[in-house]
Amino acid sequence: MKKWGVIFITAFLLAALLGACKGSGQTLSCTVTEVYENAVMVTCAEESEGFAQGEKVYVSCETMPALAPGDAIRVTFSGQVMISEPAQIVADKIELQ
């Protein structure tokens, strides 16, 4: 009986953790400075999500919209940031503002 209780509690906690991670997307408002094939270099328009205003970030995305330098965009990403110079993120979604 104890074994099933432990399994039930573990499954419940795992489901709660996965549910919390799924909805934890972060957003970043920024301006495009350079455009590459499947990525862009951006400058943060405001301080948010651990990024300082004016900080450069390299953003890659599987479905990159047509962008040009000067475009204001909103980047949605998982929250994972590669610590490098500049910082790098993989976007889930990029929207023109």
URFEN-V287303 format. One record per helix or strand of 3 or more residues. SS is the DSSP state (~ for helix, > for strand). FROM is the first residue (numbers start at 0). LEN is the number of residues. If there is no record, write none. Layout:
SS/FROM/LEN ; SS/FROM/LEN
This chain:
~/1/21 ; >/25/10 ; >/38/6 ; >/55/5 ; >/71/6 ; >/86/10
